[in-house]
Amino acid sequence: MRRQLVGWSTHLALGAAVMLLWPSHAAAADSSATPRPRVSQRTLEGLRVLPIQHNGRHKPFDSFARETLNHITGSPTLNGEDPVLTVLSILAYPEEWQPRPLIAVPFRPLREALGMSPKTPHVSHEELVTTRRLMRMLPAIVEKQQHDEKLTMLEQEALDGFDRFVAFSNVVEHRLELVPSPPAGDASWRPIQQPDGYPAATQAGITTAWTAWIMALRDGQPEAIDLTSGQLRQTLARLNPSAYPPAWRLRLEVFYNRAAPFRVTRSLYAVAAIGLLISLASGVRWASGVGMAACGLGAALHAAGILMRVMIGGRPPVSNFYETMLWLPFVAVLLALIFERIYRARYFGLAASLLSAIALTLADYVPLDSSIAPVVAVLRSNLWLTIHVLTIVASYGALALATVLAHVYGWMTLRGRDANNALVSLDLFLYRTIQVGVVLLAAGVMLGAVWANASWGRYWGWDPKETWALITLLWFLAILHGRFAGWLKGAGVALATIGGFLLLLMTYYGVSFYLVGLHSYAGGHAKPLPPLLLAYLVGEFAFMLAVGLSPRSRLRHS
């Protein structure tokens, strides 16, 4: 909390200086007339891998540009343009970009508080500086933070908006941490305009190289841009080579950004789901082959994408909610391929492909932070945490796969196909998948207790995540026991599985974003449920009701 308050106090002072000193009479600029630096492709590729320290991690300039634009505007690109070119343009022509409405204000009440049009989701840097409305909201918010008081949704959104304002100010005012840490200093990189810790002559050389590069970008002469870009990169690289990240890692991250492996993967899973659905519905054999081939290829690319994130970040791929959205469907597909090999049943491939296509689409389109962020030292050094999170999220993948199979069972029941062998097989497949999920979930809960004891000196603290994970585990254990004892069968198991998934959804999503606890990403702020989630819940309950009331449902053993 102390570090957070210091950070916000620094940002507050910075914002006050910018808003008070920035001219309030700047003329509005035509967005279509904003100039772009004339950078050759070779020079652009060199700048793309230029190391920079951003959000606690050394990364290529390409990642910095994408993440910064995404943070400020809500999109990693503007009008489909190369994000590196966009950031270079902002650096070279800040006066052209300040009047443009780029800073995202997604929360309608905040737009109204700032005097914006409720229908306009973006505001310009210039308008925030001129009106100072956002700045006037901050002292009361900081005071509440100092007293550990819970912020309202409007106050939290105001802080987020101010953070976007500061991020934009850092670019237009060239406060980029491009200067490696001095050999005899601390590990923090220095802003390009304040290279503290180096001799005066070295600092002058850095400033000269940077100024010459910016002037070349503004003048728009490709030859001068090529020359000054090379000089700037050489000047920075010679300062402290040992502080630079490996060149292969920078190139790999740029490749990862361009390849967008998970977007390709979700397309392959969609093709697999369509092919397997056609095969199961019509018996066309080639469709089954296409579907399983697409599923296998998607799994391979999925694994490659996760491996690249591991190599880039130097840690397991489960440090934030976005990465769990990548790991969960991968486990589901891997489990489905194993079961398909055992039972020779395309239902597993269909369920896993459909689940993974939906999960990866949600990971890409909902507002999640997809950046490769560092893990705090206390978590990075704990092996039990890594094993716990990988295992618990793997259990979510297995139980989510079981839920899709339960939906297939319910749909076939509604279609009047309960008299054939398909439902008998599906009942077995559902049972086996739940068994795997329960084993993983139980192991994950126990490993979490071991980690909690190693970190906090206690095995169990009734944290919301712990409590809901236990509730979910007990629910699915009851399903297994009910089926074994003859209390549940067929549609009864399917409906109970879907109900268990709703508990799992609360454990995985609800606790993370709506409750306060050690596993919370949002501090328990009372955000409204997303419309898509509300629509899903309504549709899910309607589906469960229809299956439960169907005369063809077999809820218990006869």
C-alpha positions in Angstrom: 0.0 0.0 0.0 2.8 2.4 0.8 4.4 1.9 -2.6 1.1 2.4 -4.3 0.5 5.6 -2.5 4.0 6.9 -3.3 3.4 6.0 -7.0 0.1 7.8 -7.1 1.5 10.8 -5.3 4.2 11.0 -7.9 1.7 10.7 -10.7 -0.4 13.3 -9.0 2.4 15.8 -8.8 3.4 15.1 -12.4 -0.2 15.5 -13.6 -0.5 18.8 -11.7 2.6 20.1 -13.3 1.5 19.1 -16.8 -2.0 20.4 -16.4 -0.9 23.7 -14.9 2.0 24.5 -17.3 0.6 23.1 -20.5 -0.8 25.9 -22.8 -4.6 25.8 -22.8 -5.1 27.6 -26.1 -3.7 25.0 -28.5 -5.7 24.7 -31.6 -7.5 21.4 -32.4 -5.7 19.2 -35.0 -7.2 17.3 -37.9 -6.6 13.7 -37.1 -6.4 12.8 -40.8 -3.5 15.3 -41.2 -1.3 14.0 -38.5 2.2 13.5 -40.1 4.1 10.2 -39.9 7.9 9.9 -39.8 9.4 8.5 -43.1 11.3 5.6 -41.6 12.8 2.9 -43.9 11.8 -0.7 -43.2 15.3 -1.6 -42.2 15.6 1.2 -39.6 12.1 0.4 -38.4 13.0 -3.2 -37.7 16.1 -2.0 -35.8 14.0 0.3 -33.7 11.4 -2.4 -33.1 13.9 -4.5 -31.0 15.4 -1.4 -29.1 15.2 -2.4 -25.4 13.2 -0.3 -23.0 12.2 -0.7 -19.4 8.5 -0.5 -19.0 6.2 -1.7 -16.2 9.0 -3.4 -14.4 10.3 -5.4 -17.4 12.9 -5.0 -20.1 11.1 -5.4 -23.5 11.5 -4.5 -27.1 10.2 -1.1 -28.3 7.6 -3.0 -30.3 6.0 -4.4 -27.2 6.2 -1.0 -25.5 4.4 0.6 -28.4 1.6 -2.0 -28.5 1.0 -2.1 -24.7 1.1 1.7 -24.4 -1.4 2.3 -27.2 -3.6 -0.4 -25.8 -3.5 1.1 -22.3 -4.2 4.6 -23.5 -6.7 4.0 -26.3 -8.0 0.5 -25.6 -6.5 -0.9 -28.8 -2.9 -1.9 -29.7 -3.2 -0.1 -33.0 -4.7 3.0 -34.4 -6.6 2.5 -37.7 -4.5 -0.6 -38.4 -1.2 1.3 -38.4 2.0 -0.2 -37.2 2.1 0.7 -33.5 5.8 1.5 -33.6 5.2 4.1 -36.3 2.3 5.6 -34.3 4.5 6.0 -31.2 7.3 7.5 -33.3 4.9 10.0 -34.7 3.7 10.9 -31.2 7.4 11.4 -30.1 8.2 13.5 -33.2 5.0 15.6 -33.4 3.5 15.8 -29.9 1.7 19.0 -30.7 -0.3 17.2 -33.4 -1.4 14.4 -31.1 -2.5 16.3 -27.9 -5.7 17.6 -29.4 -6.8 14.2 -30.7 -9.3 12.2 -28.6 -7.2 9.2 -27.8 -7.4 8.6 -24.0 -10.1 6.0 -23.3 -12.9 6.8 -20.9 -15.0 3.7 -21.0 -17.1 4.5 -17.9 -20.1 6.6 -18.8 -20.5 8.3 -15.4 -16.9 9.4 -15.5 -17.4 10.9 -19.0 -20.3 12.9 -17.6 -18.2 14.0 -14.6 -15.5 15.2 -17.0 -18.1 17.2 -19.1 -17.7 14.9 -22.1 -20.4 13.8 -24.4 -21.8 10.5 -22.9 -21.5 8.9 -26.4 -17.8 9.8 -26.9 -15.6 7.1 -25.3 -12.3 9.0 -25.7 -11.0 12.4 -24.6 -7.9 14.3 -25.7 -4.9 15.1 -23.6 -5.4 18.7 -24.4 -9.0 18.7 -23.0 -7.9 17.1 -19.8 -5.2 19.7 -19.3 -7.5 22.5 -20.2 -10.5 21.6 -18.1 -8.6 20.1 -15.1 -11.7 18.3 -14.0 -10.0 15.0 -13.7 -7.2 16.6 -11.7 -9.7 18.1 -9.2 -11.1 14.6 -8.4 -7.7 13.1 -7.4 -6.9 14.6 -4.0 -10.0 13.2 -2.4 -9.3 9.8 -3.9 -5.7 9.8 -2.7 -6.9 10.7 0.8 -9.3 7.8 0.8 -6.5 5.5 -0.3 -4.3 6.8 2.5 -7.0 5.8 5.0 -7.6 2.4 3.4 -11.1 3.4 2.5 -12.9 1.5 -0.3 -13.2 3.5 -3.5 -16.4 3.9 -5.5 -16.6 2.7 -9.1 -16.4 6.3 -10.3 -13.3 6.9 -8.2 -11.5 3.8 -9.4 -12.3 4.7 -13.0 -11.0 8.2 -12.4 -7.7 6.7 -11.1 -7.5 4.4 -14.2 -8.2 7.4 -16.4 -5.5 9.4 -14.8 -3.1 6.5 -15.2 -3.9 6.6 -19.0 -3.3 10.4 -19.0 0.1 9.9 -17.4 1.0 7.2 -19.9 0.2 9.5 -22.7 2.2 12.4 -21.1 5.2 10.1 -20.7 5.3 9.6 -24.5 4.6 13.2 -25.6 7.2 14.5 -23.1 9.8 11.8 -23.9 9.9 10.2 -20.4 11.0 6.8 -21.8 13.3 4.6 -19.8 15.7 3.8 -22.6 19.0 4.4 -20.8 20.4 1.2 -19.2 21.2 1.3 -15.5 24.8 2.5 -14.8 27.3 -0.2 -14.0 27.8 1.1 -10.5 24.2 2.1 -9.8 20.9 0.4 -9.1 19.0 -1.8 -11.6 16.5 0.9 -12.6 16.9 2.2 -16.1 16.9 6.0 -16.6 14.6 8.3 -18.6 16.2 9.3 -21.9 16.1 13.0 -20.9 17.5 12.3 -17.4 20.3 9.8 -17.7 21.4 10.1 -14.0 24.4 8.1 -12.8 26.6 8.6 -15.8 29.4 11.1 -16.2 28.4 14.6 -17.5 30.1 13.9 -20.9 28.2 10.7 -21.3 24.9 12.3 -20.4 25.6 15.0 -23.0 26.3 12.4 -25.6 23.0 10.7 -24.8 21.0 13.9 -25.0 22.7 14.9 -28.3 22.0 11.5 -29.9 18.3 11.7 -28.8 17.8 15.3 -29.9 19.3 14.6 -33.3 17.1 11.6 -33.8 13.9 13.5 -32.8 14.8 16.3 -35.2 15.5 13.8 -38.0 12.0 12.3 -37.4 10.4 15.7 -37.5 12.3 16.8 -40.7 11.2 13.6 -42.4 14.5 12.9 -44.2 14.9 9.1 -44.5 18.7 9.2 -44.8 19.0 11.3 -41.6 16.5 9.1 -39.8 18.6 6.0 -40.7 21.8 7.7 -39.6 20.6 9.1 -36.3 18.6 5.9 -35.4 21.8 3.9 -35.7 23.8 6.4 -33.7 21.2 6.4 -30.9 21.1 2.6 -30.7 24.9 2.4 -30.6 25.1 5.1 -28.0 22.6 3.3 -25.7 24.1 -0.2 -26.3 27.6 0.9 -25.3 26.5 2.3 -21.9 26.1 -0.9 -20.0 25.9 -4.0 -22.3 25.4 -6.3 -19.3 22.1 -4.6 -18.4 20.7 -5.3 -21.9 18.3 -8.3 -22.3 19.5 -11.0 -24.7 19.0 -10.1 -28.4 17.3 -13.5 -29.0 14.7 -12.7 -26.4 13.9 -9.3 -27.9 13.6 -10.8 -31.4 11.5 -13.7 -30.1 9.1 -11.2 -28.4 8.8 -9.2 -31.6 8.0 -12.4 -33.5 5.4 -13.4 -30.9 3.7 -10.0 -31.3 3.5 -10.3 -35.0 2.6 -14.0 -35.2 -0.3 -13.6 -32.7 -0.3 -17.4 -32.2 -3.5 -17.6 -30.1 -5.6 -15.8 -32.8 -4.5 -18.4 -35.3 -5.1 -21.1 -32.7 -8.6 -20.1 -32.0 -9.3 -20.2 -35.8 -8.0 -23.7 -36.0 -10.1 -24.8 -33.1 -13.2 -23.2 -34.7 -12.5 -25.2 -37.9 -12.0 -28.4 -35.8 -15.3 -27.8 -34.0 -17.2 -27.3 -37.3 -15.6 -30.3 -38.9 -16.3 -32.6 -35.9 -19.9 -31.3 -35.6 -20.5 -32.1 -39.3 -19.0 -35.6 -38.8 -21.1 -36.4 -35.8 -24.3 -35.0 -37.3 -24.0 -36.6 -40.8 -21.4 -39.3 -40.5 -19.1 -37.7 -43.1 -15.7 -39.3 -42.5 -13.5 -36.7 -44.2 -15.0 -34.0 -41.9 -13.9 -36.0 -38.9 -10.3 -36.2 -40.3 -10.2 -32.5 -41.0 -11.6 -31.7 -37.6 -9.1 -33.8 -35.6 -6.2 -32.6 -37.8 -7.2 -29.0 -37.1 -7.6 -29.8 -33.4 -4.1 -31.4 -33.3 -2.5 -28.5 -35.2 -4.2 -26.0 -33.0 -2.9 -27.8 -29.9 0.6 -27.7 -31.3 0.4 -24.0 -32.0 -1.2 -23.4 -28.7 1.7 -25.1 -26.9 4.2 -23.1 -29.0 2.5 -19.8 -28.0 2.6 -20.7 -24.3 6.2 -21.8 -24.6 7.1 -18.5 -26.2 5.5 -16.6 -23.4 7.5 -18.7 -20.9 10.8 -18.0 -22.7 10.1 -14.3 -23.0 8.9 -13.8 -19.4 11.2 -16.4 -17.8 8.4 -17.8 -15.7 5.4 -20.2 -15.9 2.5 -18.8 -18.0 0.0 -18.3 -15.1 0.9 -14.9 -13.6 -2.4 -13.1 -14.5 -6.0 -13.8 -15.4 -5.2 -13.6 -19.2 -2.6 -16.3 -19.0 -4.9 -18.6 -17.1 -7.3 -18.1 -20.0 -4.6 -19.6 -22.2 -3.6 -22.5 -19.9 -7.2 -23.6 -19.2 -8.2 -24.5 -22.8 -4.8 -26.0 -23.5 -5.3 -28.5 -20.7 -8.9 -29.2 -22.0 -7.6 -29.9 -25.5 -4.7 -32.1 -24.2 -7.1 -34.1 -22.0 -9.5 -34.5 -24.9 -6.8 -35.8 -27.2 -5.8 -38.4 -24.6 -9.4 -39.5 -24.1 -10.0 -39.6 -27.9 -7.0 -41.9 -28.2 -8.4 -44.2 -25.5 -12.1 -44.2 -26.4 -11.9 -43.3 -30.2 -14.8 -40.9 -29.7 -15.0 -37.5 -31.5 -17.1 -36.0 -28.7 -14.0 -35.1 -26.8 -12.5 -33.3 -29.8 -15.7 -31.4 -30.5 -16.1 -30.4 -26.8 -12.5 -29.3 -26.4 -12.3 -27.4 -29.7 -15.6 -25.6 -29.0 -14.5 -24.7 -25.5 -11.0 -23.5 -26.6 -12.3 -21.4 -29.5 -14.7 -19.6 -27.1 -12.1 -19.2 -24.3 -9.4 -17.8 -26.6 -11.9 -15.5 -28.2 -12.9 -14.2 -24.8 -9.3 -13.8 -23.8 -8.7 -11.6 -26.9 -11.9 -9.5 -26.8 -12.7 -8.9 -23.1 -10.6 -6.1 -21.4 -7.8 -8.3 -20.0 -4.1 -7.4 -19.7 -2.3 -9.6 -22.2 1.1 -8.1 -21.6 3.9 -10.4 -20.3 4.2 -8.9 -16.8 6.9 -9.7 -14.2 6.0 -11.6 -11.1 6.8 -10.1 -7.7 9.8 -11.7 -6.0 7.9 -13.3 -3.2 5.8 -15.2 -5.7 8.5 -15.8 -8.3 10.7 -17.6 -5.8 8.0 -20.0 -4.5 7.9 -23.3 -6.4 4.7 -24.3 -4.6 2.8 -21.3 -6.1 3.7 -22.4 -9.6 2.7 -26.0 -9.1 -0.5 -24.9 -7.3 -1.7 -22.5 -10.0 -0.9 -24.8 -12.9 -2.7 -27.6 -11.2 -5.8 -25.7 -10.1 -6.3 -24.0 -13.5 -5.8 -27.4 -15.1 -8.7 -28.7 -13.0 -10.8 -25.8 -14.3 -9.9 -26.9 -17.9 -11.0 -30.5 -17.2 -14.2 -29.5 -15.5 -15.0 -27.0 -18.2 -14.5 -29.8 -20.8 -17.0 -31.9 -18.7 -19.4 -29.1 -18.8 -19.4 -28.9 -22.6 -19.9 -32.7 -22.7 -22.9 -32.2 -20.4 -24.3 -29.6 -22.8 -23.9 -32.1 -25.6 -25.8 -34.7 -23.5 -28.5 -32.2 -22.7 -28.9 -31.1 -26.3 -29.2 -34.7 -27.6 -31.8 -35.4 -24.9 -33.9 -32.5 -26.1 -33.5 -33.7 -29.6 -35.1 -37.1 -28.6 -32.0 -39.2 -29.0 -31.9 -40.8 -25.6 -32.6 -44.3 -26.9 -29.3 -44.9 -28.7 -25.9 -45.8 -27.6 -24.6 -42.2 -28.0 -26.0 -41.0 -24.6 -24.7 -44.1 -22.9 -21.2 -43.4 -24.1 -21.6 -39.7 -23.3 -22.6 -40.6 -19.8 -19.4 -42.6 -19.3 -17.2 -39.9 -21.0 -18.7 -37.2 -18.7 -18.1 -39.4 -15.6 -14.4 -40.0 -16.6 -13.8 -36.3 -17.3 -15.2 -35.2 -14.0 -13.0 -37.8 -12.2 -9.9 -36.2 -13.7 -11.1 -32.7 -12.9 -11.8 -33.6 -9.3 -8.4 -35.2 -8.8 -6.7 -32.1 -10.2 -8.9 -29.8 -8.2 -8.3 -31.6 -4.9 -4.6 -31.6 -5.6 -4.7 -27.9 -6.4 -6.5 -27.1 -3.2 -4.0 -29.1 -1.1 -1.0 -27.6 -3.0 -2.5 -24.2 -2.3 -2.6 -25.0 1.4 1.1 -25.9 1.3 1.9 -22.7 -0.5 -0.2 -20.7 2.0 1.7 -22.2 4.9 5.1 -21.5 3.2 4.1 -17.9 2.5 1.9 -16.9 5.5 2.4 -19.6 8.1 -1.0 -21.1 7.9 -2.6 -23.8 5.7 -6.1 -22.4 5.5 -7.6 -18.9 6.1 -11.1 -19.0 4.6 -10.1 -16.6 1.9 -12.9 -16.3 -0.7 -10.9 -18.2 -3.3 -10.2 -21.0 -0.8 -13.8 -21.2 0.3 -15.3 -21.2 -3.2 -12.7 -23.8 -4.4 -13.7 -26.0 -1.5 -17.4 -25.6 -2.3 -16.8 -26.5 -6.0 -14.7 -29.5 -5.0 -17.4 -30.8 -2.7 -20.1 -30.3 -5.3 -18.3 -32.3 -7.9 -17.4 -35.0 -5.3 -21.1 -35.2 -4.6 -21.8 -35.7 -8.3 -19.3 -38.6 -8.5 -20.7 -40.1 -5.3 -24.3 -39.7 -6.5 -23.6 -41.5 -9.8 -21.6 -44.3 -8.1 -24.4 -44.8 -5.5 -27.2 -44.6 -8.1 -28.7 -41.3 -7.1 -27.8 -39.6 -10.4 -27.6 -40.8 -13.9 -27.7 -39.4 -17.4 -29.4 -36.0 -17.5 -29.1 -35.8 -13.8 -25.3 -36.0 -13.9 -25.3 -33.5 -16.9 -27.5 -31.0 -15.1 -25.4 -31.3 -11.9 -22.3 -30.8 -13.9 -23.6 -27.6 -15.5 -24.6 -26.4 -12.0 -21.1 -27.2 -10.8 -19.7 -25.1 -13.6 -21.6 -22.1 -12.3 -19.9 -22.6 -9.0 -16.6 -23.0 -10.8 -17.3 -19.7 -12.7 -17.7 -18.0 -9.4 -14.5 -19.5 -8.1 -12.5 -18.6 -11.2 -14.1 -15.3 -12.3 -16.3 -14.0 -9.6 -13.9 -14.1 -6.7 -11.1 -12.6 -8.9 -13.0 -9.6 -10.0 -15.9 -9.0 -7.5 -14.7 -10.1 -4.0 -11.9 -8.8 -1.8 -9.2 -11.3 -1.0 -5.6 -12.5 -1.6 -6.7 -13.7 -5.1 -8.6 -10.6 -6.1 -7.6 -8.7 -9.3 -10.0 -5.8 -8.8 -10.1 -5.1 -5.1 -13.8 -6.0 -4.7 -15.1 -3.0 -6.6 -18.8 -3.4 -7.3 -18.7 -3.5 -11.1 -21.8 -4.5 -12.9 -21.9 -7.9 -14.5 -21.0 -7.8 -18.2 -24.0 -8.1 -20.5 -22.5 -11.2 -22.2 -22.2 -12.9 -18.8 -25.8 -12.0 -17.9 -27.0 -13.4 -21.3 -25.1 -16.6 -20.7 -26.5 -17.1 -17.2 -30.1 -16.5 -18.5 -29.5 -18.9 -21.4 -27.9 -21.5 -19.1 -30.7 -21.6 -16.6 -33.3 -21.8 -19.5 -31.3 -24.7 -21.0 -31.1 -26.5 -17.6 -34.9 -26.0 -17.1 -35.7 -27.4 -20.5 -33.5 -30.5 -20.0 -34.8 -31.1 -16.5 -38.5 -30.9 -17.6 -38.0 -33.0 -20.7 -39.8 -36.3 -20.5 -36.8 -38.0 -22.1 -34.5 -37.0 -19.2 -33.2 -39.7 -16.9 -32.2 -37.9 -13.8 -31.7 -41.0 -11.6 -31.1 -44.7 -11.9 -34.2 -46.6 -12.6 
